[in-house]
Amino acid sequence: MESTIAIDIALEPDATMLRHAQADNARLRGAFPNGFGLDATHHPHVSVLQRYVLVKDLGSIYNAAGAVMVKANPLPWKLTALKYYYLPGGPIGLAGIVVRPTNELLALQQALIEAVAPFTVETGTGAAFFTTPEEPDINQPTIDYVAAFVPHATGAHFNPHVTIGVGPVAYLDKILAEPFDDFTFSPAGASVYQLGDYGTARKALKMLELQP
């Protein structure tokens, strides 16, 4: 059987977003120490497309996605962070900073969908994700989310965001009730990652060139 991998084609946020994400992550870990930190294997990012693909096709995917990124030229973009949100999973929620969708982001996503379509497989298992002996499990909602990313998280359903960590739902509700000061940031790069649990960008596979 050919090996399948769960990938994330993502925009790397600049220092402004990283500063906000790290501060929010530290706050969440203060309330929920068992949550994950943003570190070398939990990269803050804006997911544009998540897919299951065959490992043997990764080189072709890097080339196809790289060509899309060069044409889109996202480095000059000004993106707006406008609020917090979370996805509940029982008593614990996965939280993030929501980024306002723009026509450029939507066009980039559609172009990547089309470029990666020839290499996409319908679904995968936990074996497609990055794991460690200390963190061997992938939850079923993560597996299902990647399979359904197109169409459930694309186009009109696209919710661009930067994940900041996990925390108790009651605590996250308090955070969402607080005022949020909008801020702008720009993409600083683009990469392909192997996904981990909770849709985290765990293993950097390829940094995509953004200049022709």
Accessible surface in RSA format (square Angstrom, percent):
REM  Atomic radii and reference values for relative SASA: ProtOr
REM  Chains: A
REM  Algorithm: Lee & Richards
REM  Probe-radius: 1.40
REM  Slices: 20
REM RES _ NUM      All-atoms   Total-Side   Main-Chain    Non-polar    All polar
REM                ABS   REL    ABS   REL    ABS   REL    ABS   REL    ABS   REL
RES MET A   1   240.39 124.5 150.22  99.4  90.17 214.7 124.45 105.8 115.94 153.6
RES GLU A   2    98.31  56.4  81.71  61.8  16.60  39.5  47.50  91.9  50.82  41.5
RES SER A   3    72.30  61.1  56.26  75.1  16.04  36.9  40.56  86.4  31.74  44.5
RES THR A   4    34.31  24.4  23.91  24.2  10.40  24.8   9.58  12.9  24.73  37.4
RES ILE A   5    13.45   7.7  13.45  10.0   0.01   0.0  13.45   9.7   0.00   0.0
RES ALA A   6     0.00   0.0   0.00   0.0   0.00   0.0   0.00   0.0   0.00   0.0
RES ILE A   7     0.49   0.3   0.49   0.4   0.00   0.0   0.49   0.4   0.00   0.0
RES ASP A   8     0.00   0.0   0.00   0.0   0.00   0.0   0.00   0.0   0.00   0.0
RES ILE A   9     0.42   0.2   0.42   0.3   0.00   0.0   0.42   0.3   0.00   0.0
RES ALA A  10     0.00   0.0   0.00   0.0   0.00   0.0   0.00   0.0   0.00   0.0
RES LEU A  11     1.56   0.9   1.56   1.1   0.00   0.0   1.56   1.1   0.00   0.0
RES GLU A  12    33.80  19.4  33.80  25.6   0.00   0.0  18.48  35.7  15.32  12.5
RES PRO A  13     6.27   4.6   1.03   0.9   5.23  19.0   1.89   1.6   4.38  27.2
RES ASP A  14    34.61  24.2  32.43  32.3   2.18   5.2  20.09  47.3  14.53  14.5
RES ALA A  15    72.29  66.5  64.13  99.0   8.16  18.6  65.19  91.8   7.10  18.8
RES THR A  16    40.40  28.7  39.83  40.4   0.56   1.3  10.45  14.0  29.94  45.3
RES MET A  17     0.00   0.0   0.00   0.0   0.00   0.0   0.00   0.0   0.00   0.0
RES LEU A  18    63.75  35.5  63.66  45.5   0.08   0.2  63.75  44.8   0.00   0.0
RES ARG A  19   149.29  62.7 140.32  71.5   8.97  21.4  75.11 102.7  74.18  45.0
RES HIS A  20    64.74  35.4  61.34  42.6   3.40   8.7  36.74  37.9  28.00  32.6
RES ALA A  21     0.00   0.0   0.00   0.0   0.00   0.0   0.00   0.0   0.00   0.0
RES GLN A  22    80.99  45.3  77.00  56.3   3.98   9.5  34.81  74.1  46.17  35.0
RES ALA A  23    63.50  58.4  47.16  72.8  16.35  37.2  56.50  79.6   7.01  18.6
RES ASP A  24    19.20  13.5  18.40  18.3   0.80   1.9   2.86   6.7  16.34  16.3
RES ASN A  25     7.35   5.1   7.35   7.1   0.00   0.0   0.00   0.0   7.35   7.1
RES ALA A  26    65.39  60.1  50.58  78.1  14.81  33.7  56.50  79.6   8.89  23.6
RES ARG A  27    92.91  39.0  79.78  40.7  13.13  31.3  46.16  63.1  46.76  28.3
RES LEU A  28     1.24   0.7   1.24   0.9   0.00   0.0   1.24   0.9   0.00   0.0
RES ARG A  29   102.63  43.1  98.10  50.0   4.53  10.8  21.43  29.3  81.21  49.2
RES GLY A  30    65.63  80.9   0.00   N/A  65.63  80.9  37.88 104.0  27.75  62.1
RES ALA A  31    42.83  39.4  10.14  15.6  32.69  74.4  20.43  28.8  22.39  59.3
RES PHE A  32    44.37  22.2  44.14  27.3   0.23   0.6  44.37  26.9   0.00   0.0
RES PRO A  33    98.01  71.4  85.35  77.8  12.66  46.0  87.34  72.1  10.66  66.3
RES ASN A  34   135.31  93.3 102.15  98.7  33.16  79.9  22.40  53.9 112.91 109.1
RES GLY A  35     6.04   7.5   0.00   N/A   6.04   7.5   2.12   5.8   3.93   8.8
RES PHE A  36    26.87  13.4  17.12  10.6   9.75  25.4  24.62  14.9   2.25   6.4
RES GLY A  37    10.24  12.6   0.00   N/A  10.24  12.6   5.85  16.1   4.39   9.8
RES LEU A  38    17.19   9.6   3.99   2.9  13.19  33.2   4.04   2.8  13.15  35.4
RES ASP A  39    75.06  52.6  58.10  57.8  16.96  40.1  43.40 102.1  31.66  31.6
RES ALA A  40    83.85  77.1  63.64  98.2  20.21  46.0  72.52 102.1  11.33  30.0
RES THR A  41    53.30  37.9  52.89  53.6   0.41   1.0  43.28  58.1  10.02  15.1
RES HIS A  42    14.71   8.0  13.48   9.4   1.23   3.1  11.39  11.7   3.32   3.9
RES HIS A  43    45.93  25.1  42.56  29.6   3.37   8.6  24.46  25.2  21.47  25.0
RES PRO A  44    15.96  11.6  13.10  11.9   2.87  10.4  14.57  12.0   1.40   8.7
RES HIS A  45     8.17   4.5   7.35   5.1   0.82   2.1   2.38   2.4   5.79   6.7
RES VAL A  46     1.07   0.7   1.07   1.0   0.00   0.0   1.07   0.9   0.00   0.0
RES SER A  47    10.57   8.9   8.25  11.0   2.32   5.3   4.73  10.1   5.84   8.2
RES VAL A  48     0.00   0.0   0.00   0.0   0.00   0.0   0.00   0.0   0.00   0.0
RES LEU A  49     0.47   0.3   0.22   0.2   0.26   0.6   0.22   0.2   0.26   0.7
RES GLN A  50     7.40   4.1   7.40   5.4   0.00   0.0   0.00   0.0   7.40   5.6
RES ARG A  51    31.02  13.0  31.01  15.8   0.01   0.0   4.43   6.1  26.58  16.1
RES TYR A  52     1.82   0.9   0.91   0.5   0.91   2.4   0.91   0.7   0.91   1.1
RES VAL A  53     0.00   0.0   0.00   0.0   0.00   0.0   0.00   0.0   0.00   0.0
RES LEU A  54    27.91  15.5  27.91  20.0   0.00   0.0  27.91  19.6   0.00   0.0
RES VAL A  55    63.51  41.8  58.37  52.8   5.13  12.4  58.37  50.7   5.13  13.9
RES LYS A  56   138.75  67.7  97.95  60.1  40.80  97.1  76.89  69.2  61.87  65.9
RES ASP A  57    23.85  16.7  23.45  23.3   0.40   0.9   0.40   0.9  23.45  23.4
RES LEU A  58    21.81  12.1  21.71  15.5   0.11   0.3  21.71  15.2   0.11   0.3
RES GLY A  59    41.14  50.7   0.00   N/A  41.14  50.7  33.85  92.9   7.29  16.3
RES SER A  60    52.89  44.7  44.50  59.4   8.39  19.3  10.55  22.5  42.34  59.3
RES ILE A  61     0.00   0.0   0.00   0.0   0.00   0.0   0.00   0.0   0.00   0.0
RES TYR A  62    37.51  17.5  34.22  19.5   3.29   8.6  28.72  21.6   8.79  10.8
RES ASN A  63   113.47  78.3 100.28  96.9  13.20  31.8  29.98  72.2  83.49  80.7
RES ALA A  64    25.91  23.8  15.20  23.5  10.71  24.4  24.59  34.6   1.32   3.5
RES ALA A  65     0.00   0.0   0.00   0.0   0.00   0.0   0.00   0.0   0.00   0.0
RES GLY A  66    11.87  14.6   0.00   N/A  11.87  14.6  11.87  32.6   0.00   0.0
RES ALA A  67    65.63  60.3  50.43  77.8  15.20  34.6  58.46  82.3   7.17  19.0
RES VAL A  68    21.49  14.1  17.77  16.1   3.72   9.0  20.81  18.1   0.68   1.8
RES MET A  69     0.00   0.0   0.00   0.0   0.00   0.0   0.00   0.0   0.00   0.0
RES VAL A  70    42.95  28.3  35.04  31.7   7.91  19.1  35.04  30.4   7.91  21.5
RES LYS A  71   186.83  91.1 158.19  97.1  28.64  68.2 108.94  98.1  77.89  83.0
RES ALA A  72    31.95  29.4   8.88  13.7  23.07  52.5  19.91  28.0  12.04  31.9
RES ASN A  73    64.56  44.5  62.41  60.3   2.15   5.2  15.90  38.3  48.65  47.0
RES PRO A  74     0.00   0.0   0.00   0.0   0.00   0.0   0.00   0.0   0.00   0.0
RES LEU A  75    59.96  33.4  49.93  35.7  10.03  25.2  50.15  35.2   9.81  26.4
RES PRO A  76    85.51  62.3  61.67  56.2  23.84  86.7  73.30  60.5  12.21  75.9
RES TRP A  77    34.38  13.8  28.81  13.9   5.57  13.1  26.35  14.0   8.03  13.0
RES LYS A  78   155.85  76.0 131.84  80.9  24.01  57.2  84.96  76.5  70.89  75.5
RES LEU A  79     2.27   1.3   2.07   1.5   0.19   0.5   2.27   1.6   0.00   0.0
RES THR A  80    27.37  19.5  26.02  26.4   1.34   3.2   8.04  10.8  19.33  29.2
RES ALA A  81     0.00   0.0   0.00   0.0   0.00   0.0   0.00   0.0   0.00   0.0
RES LEU A  82    47.85  26.7  37.46  26.8  10.40  26.1  37.46  26.3  10.40  28.0
RES LYS A  83   105.91  51.7 105.91  65.0   0.00   0.0  48.40  43.6  57.51  61.3
RES TYR A  84    37.92  17.7  30.10  17.1   7.82  20.4  10.55   7.9  27.37  33.7
RES TYR A  85    33.48  15.6  33.47  19.0   0.01   0.0  29.12  21.9   4.36   5.4
RES TYR A  86    38.78  18.1  23.95  13.6  14.83  38.6   8.34   6.3  30.45  37.5
RES LEU A  87    83.18  46.3  80.28  57.4   2.90   7.3  80.28  56.4   2.90   7.8
RES PRO A  88    94.12  68.6  70.37  64.1  23.75  86.3  70.54  58.2  23.58 146.6
RES GLY A  89    54.16  66.8   0.00   N/A  54.16  66.8  38.16 104.7  16.00  35.8
RES GLY A  90    60.91  75.1   0.00   N/A  60.91  75.1  36.21  99.4  24.70  55.3
RES PRO A  91   107.10  78.1  95.21  86.8  11.89  43.2 104.51  86.3   2.59  16.1
RES ILE A  92    38.96  22.2  36.93  27.5   2.03   4.9  36.93  26.6   2.03   5.5
RES GLY A  93     1.12   1.4   0.00   N/A   1.12   1.4   1.12   3.1   0.00   0.0
RES LEU A  94    22.91  12.8  21.15  15.1   1.76   4.4  21.15  14.9   1.76   4.7
RES ALA A  95     3.52   3.2   2.46   3.8   1.06   2.4   3.19   4.5   0.33   0.9
RES GLY A  96     0.14   0.2   0.00   N/A   0.14   0.2   0.14   0.4   0.00   0.0
RES ILE A  97     0.65   0.4   0.65   0.5   0.00   0.0   0.65   0.5   0.00   0.0
RES VAL A  98     7.53   5.0   7.53   6.8   0.00   0.0   7.53   6.5   0.00   0.0
RES VAL A  99     0.00   0.0   0.00   0.0   0.00   0.0   0.00   0.0   0.00   0.0
RES ARG A 100   105.18  44.2 105.18  53.6   0.00   0.0  42.37  57.9  62.81  38.1
RES PRO A 101    60.14  43.8  45.82  41.8  14.32  52.0  45.88  37.9  14.26  88.6
RES THR A 102    35.61  25.3  28.75  29.1   6.86  16.3  34.99  47.0   0.62   0.9
RES ASN A 103   124.74  86.0 116.07 112.2   8.67  20.9  28.15  67.7  96.59  93.4
RES GLU A 104    90.95  52.2  85.43  64.6   5.53  13.2  31.99  61.9  58.96  48.1
RES LEU A 105     0.00   0.0   0.00   0.0   0.00   0.0   0.00   0.0   0.00   0.0
RES LEU A 106    61.25  34.1  56.65  40.5   4.60  11.6  56.98  40.0   4.27  11.5
RES ALA A 107    64.17  59.0  50.75  78.3  13.41  30.5  59.38  83.6   4.78  12.7
RES LEU A 108     3.24   1.8   0.08   0.1   3.16   7.9   2.57   1.8   0.68   1.8
RES GLN A 109     2.23   1.2   2.23   1.6   0.00   0.0   0.16   0.3   2.07   1.6
RES GLN A 110    89.05  49.8  88.42  64.6   0.63   1.5  39.39  83.9  49.65  37.7
RES ALA A 111    36.68  33.7  31.04  47.9   5.65  12.8  34.21  48.2   2.48   6.6
RES LEU A 112     0.00   0.0   0.00   0.0   0.00   0.0   0.00   0.0   0.00   0.0
RES ILE A 113    28.74  16.4  27.03  20.1   1.71   4.1  27.19  19.6   1.55   4.2
RES GLU A 114   108.78  62.5  94.28  71.3  14.51  34.5  39.63  76.7  69.16  56.5
RES ALA A 115    23.76  21.8   8.98  13.9  14.78  33.6  20.68  29.1   3.07   8.1
RES VAL A 116     0.16   0.1   0.16   0.1   0.00   0.0   0.16   0.1   0.00   0.0
RES ALA A 117    57.27  52.7  40.09  61.9  17.18  39.1  43.57  61.4  13.70  36.3
RES PRO A 118   104.06  75.8  60.84  55.5  43.22 157.1  73.72  60.9  30.34 188.6
RES PHE A 119    45.55  22.8  41.59  25.8   3.96  10.3  44.57  27.0   0.98   2.8
RES THR A 120    38.45  27.3  14.97  15.2  23.48  56.0  14.22  19.1  24.23  36.6
RES VAL A 121    40.60  26.7  33.54  30.4   7.07  17.0  38.63  33.6   1.98   5.4
RES GLU A 122   159.11  91.4 136.90 103.6  22.21  52.9  59.15 114.4  99.97  81.6
RES THR A 123    79.53  56.6  68.64  69.6  10.89  26.0  58.02  77.9  21.51  32.5
RES GLY A 124    12.83  15.8   0.00   N/A  12.83  15.8   6.71  18.4   6.12  13.7
RES THR A 125    89.98  64.0  86.38  87.6   3.59   8.6  76.76 103.1  13.22  20.0
RES GLY A 126    23.76  29.3   0.00   N/A  23.76  29.3  16.53  45.4   7.23  16.2
RES ALA A 127    95.87  88.2  57.82  89.2  38.05  86.6  70.28  99.0  25.59  67.8
RES ALA A 128     2.62   2.4   1.08   1.7   1.55   3.5   1.77   2.5   0.85   2.3
RES PHE A 129     8.11   4.1   0.00   0.0   8.11  21.1   0.00   0.0   8.11  23.2
RES PHE A 130    45.63  22.8  41.69  25.8   3.94  10.3  44.24  26.8   1.39   4.0
RES THR A 131    55.82  39.7  35.61  36.1  20.22  48.2   5.20   7.0  50.62  76.5
RES THR A 132    31.83  22.6  25.68  26.0   6.15  14.7  30.23  40.6   1.60   2.4
RES PRO A 133   123.68  90.1  93.04  84.8  30.64 111.4 103.59  85.5  20.09 124.9
RES GLU A 134   144.81  83.1 112.25  84.9  32.57  77.5  69.89 135.2  74.92  61.2
RES GLU A 135    83.28  47.8  76.29  57.7   7.00  16.7  38.10  73.7  45.19  36.9
RES PRO A 136    81.78  59.6  63.07  57.5  18.71  68.0  63.89  52.8  17.89 111.2
RES ASP A 137   108.98  76.3 100.24  99.8   8.74  20.7  35.69  84.0  73.29  73.1
RES ILE A 138    23.40  13.3   2.43   1.8  20.97  50.5   2.43   1.8  20.97  56.9
RES ASN A 139    47.31  32.6  37.50  36.2   9.81  23.6  36.82  88.6  10.50  10.1
RES GLN A 140   103.68  58.0  97.76  71.4   5.92  14.1  49.61 105.6  54.07  41.0
RES PRO A 141    95.04  69.3  86.31  78.7   8.74  31.8  91.37  75.4   3.67  22.8
RES THR A 142     9.58   6.8   4.88   4.9   4.70  11.2   5.62   7.5   3.96   6.0
RES ILE A 143    19.18  10.9  19.18  14.3   0.00   0.0  19.18  13.8   0.00   0.0
RES ASP A 144    73.59  51.5  69.87  69.5   3.71   8.8  29.26  68.9  44.32  44.2
RES TYR A 145    85.24  39.8  78.14  44.5   7.09  18.5  69.36  52.1  15.87  19.6
RES VAL A 146     0.97   0.6   0.72   0.6   0.26   0.6   0.72   0.6   0.26   0.7
RES ALA A 147    32.20  29.6  18.60  28.7  13.60  30.9  19.23  27.1  12.97  34.4
RES ALA A 148    30.79  28.3  26.36  40.7   4.43  10.1  30.79  43.4   0.00   0.0
RES PHE A 149     5.14   2.6   4.49   2.8   0.65   1.7   5.14   3.1   0.00   0.0
RES VAL A 150    42.78  28.1  30.35  27.5  12.43  30.0  30.35  26.4  12.43  33.7
RES PRO A 151    83.98  61.2  83.36  76.0   0.61   2.2  83.36  68.8   0.61   3.8
RES HIS A 152   130.41  71.3 113.23  78.7  17.18  43.9  76.14  78.5  54.27  63.1
RES ALA A 153     9.16   8.4   9.04  13.9   0.13   0.3   9.16  12.9   0.00   0.0
RES THR A 154    11.55   8.2   8.60   8.7   2.95   7.0   1.71   2.3   9.85  14.9
RES GLY A 155    37.72  46.5   0.00   N/A  37.72  46.5  34.27  94.1   3.45   7.7
RES ALA A 156   109.85 101.0  59.14  91.3  50.71 115.4  72.23 101.7  37.62  99.7
RES HIS A 157   122.75  67.1 104.45  72.6  18.31  46.8  62.92  64.8  59.84  69.6
RES PHE A 158    15.05   7.5   4.24   2.6  10.82  28.1   4.24   2.6  10.82  31.0
RES ASN A 159    56.31  38.8  50.33  48.6   5.98  14.4  29.25  70.4  27.07  26.2
RES PRO A 160     0.95   0.7   0.17   0.2   0.78   2.8   0.95   0.8   0.00   0.0
RES HIS A 161    28.65  15.7  27.08  18.8   1.57   4.0  13.50  13.9  15.15  17.6
RES VAL A 162     0.00   0.0   0.00   0.0   0.00   0.0   0.00   0.0   0.00   0.0
RES THR A 163    15.49  11.0  13.78  14.0   1.71   4.1   5.53   7.4   9.96  15.1
RES ILE A 164     3.56   2.0   3.56   2.6   0.00   0.0   3.56   2.6   0.00   0.0
RES GLY A 165     0.19   0.2   0.00   N/A   0.19   0.2   0.19   0.5   0.00   0.0
RES VAL A 166     7.44   4.9   5.47   5.0   1.97   4.7   5.47   4.8   1.97   5.3
RES GLY A 167     0.15   0.2   0.00   N/A   0.15   0.2   0.15   0.4   0.00   0.0
RES PRO A 168    39.81  29.0  39.81  36.3   0.00   0.0  39.81  32.9   0.00   0.0
RES VAL A 169    32.92  21.7  32.30  29.2   0.62   1.5  32.30  28.1   0.62   1.7
RES ALA A 170    70.84  65.1  61.55  95.0   9.29  21.1  66.09  93.1   4.75  12.6
RES TYR A 171    56.67  26.5  54.62  31.1   2.05   5.3  43.11  32.4  13.56  16.7
RES LEU A 172     1.16   0.6   1.16   0.8   0.00   0.0   1.16   0.8   0.00   0.0
RES ASP A 173    70.82  49.6  63.97  63.7   6.85  16.2  26.53  62.4  44.28  44.2
RES LYS A 174   140.08  68.3 133.27  81.8   6.81  16.2  81.82  73.6  58.26  62.1
RES ILE A 175     7.91   4.5   7.88   5.9   0.02   0.1   7.88   5.7   0.02   0.1
RES LEU A 176    75.61  42.1  48.88  35.0  26.73  67.2  50.70  35.6  24.91  67.0
RES ALA A 177    87.81  80.7  48.73  75.2  39.08  88.9  59.97  84.5  27.84  73.7
RES GLU A 178    69.26  39.8  57.58  43.6  11.69  27.8  29.32  56.7  39.94  32.6
RES PRO A 179   131.96  96.2 101.47  92.5  30.49 110.8 113.51  93.7  18.45 114.7
RES PHE A 180    45.76  22.9  19.07  11.8  26.69  69.5  20.95  12.7  24.81  71.0
RES ASP A 181   125.15  87.7 112.19 111.7  12.96  30.7  36.87  86.8  88.28  88.0
RES ASP A 182    83.47  58.5  57.29  57.0  26.18  61.9  23.13  54.4  60.34  60.2
RES PHE A 183    26.83  13.4  19.33  12.0   7.50  19.5  26.83  16.3   0.00   0.0
RES THR A 184    81.80  58.2  70.70  71.7  11.11  26.5  39.61  53.2  42.19  63.8
RES PHE A 185     5.84   2.9   1.03   0.6   4.81  12.5   5.84   3.5   0.00   0.0
RES SER A 186    14.21  12.0  14.19  18.9   0.02   0.0  12.06  25.7   2.15   3.0
RES PRO A 187     5.69   4.1   0.24   0.2   5.45  19.8   1.01   0.8   4.68  29.1
RES ALA A 188    62.66  57.6  30.78  47.5  31.88  72.5  35.94  50.6  26.72  70.8
RES GLY A 189    12.10  14.9   0.00   N/A  12.10  14.9  12.10  33.2   0.00   0.0
RES ALA A 190     0.09   0.1   0.00   0.0   0.09   0.2   0.00   0.0   0.09   0.2
RES SER A 191     4.26   3.6   4.26   5.7   0.00   0.0   1.16   2.5   3.10   4.3
RES VAL A 192     0.00   0.0   0.00   0.0   0.00   0.0   0.00   0.0   0.00   0.0
RES TYR A 193     5.76   2.7   5.76   3.3   0.00   0.0   0.00   0.0   5.76   7.1
RES GLN A 194    21.87  12.2  21.87  16.0   0.00   0.0   0.00   0.0  21.87  16.6
RES LEU A 195     0.00   0.0   0.00   0.0   0.00   0.0   0.00   0.0   0.00   0.0
RES GLY A 196     0.00   0.0   0.00   N/A   0.00   0.0   0.00   0.0   0.00   0.0
RES ASP A 197    35.76  25.1  33.70  33.5   2.06   4.9  15.81  37.2  19.95  19.9
RES TYR A 198    85.72  40.0  77.27  44.0   8.44  22.0  47.13  35.4  38.59  47.6
RES GLY A 199    14.60  18.0   0.00   N/A  14.60  18.0   9.07  24.9   5.53  12.4
RES THR A 200     6.98   5.0   5.80   5.9   1.17   2.8   5.86   7.9   1.12   1.7
RES ALA A 201     0.47   0.4   0.00   0.0   0.47   1.1   0.00   0.0   0.47   1.2
RES ARG A 202    13.69   5.7  11.65   5.9   2.04   4.9   0.00   0.0  13.69   8.3
RES LYS A 203   100.37  49.0  97.29  59.7   3.08   7.3  46.23  41.6  54.14  57.7
RES ALA A 204    63.80  58.7  41.02  63.3  22.78  51.8  41.11  57.9  22.69  60.1
RES LEU A 205    43.10  24.0  14.35  10.3  28.76  72.3  18.00  12.6  25.11  67.6
RES LYS A 206    93.98  45.8  88.54  54.3   5.44  12.9  36.64  33.0  57.34  61.1
RES MET A 207   144.96  75.1 131.38  86.9  13.58  32.3  90.32  76.8  54.63  72.4
RES LEU A 208     7.93   4.4   2.42   1.7   5.50  13.8   3.51   2.5   4.42  11.9
RES GLU A 209   131.19  75.3 125.24  94.8   5.95  14.2  52.12 100.8  79.07  64.6
RES LEU A 210    13.09   7.3   7.74   5.5   5.35  13.5   7.74   5.4   5.35  14.4
RES GLN A 211   106.97  59.8  97.82  71.5   9.16  21.8  52.56 111.9  54.42  41.3
RES PRO A 212   148.05 107.9  84.61  77.1  63.44 230.6 117.26  96.8  30.79 191.4
END  Absolute sums over single chains surface
CHAIN  1 A     9992.4       7925.5       2066.9       6046.9       3945.5
END  Absolute sums over all chains
TOTAL          9992.4       7925.5       2066.9       6046.9       3945.5
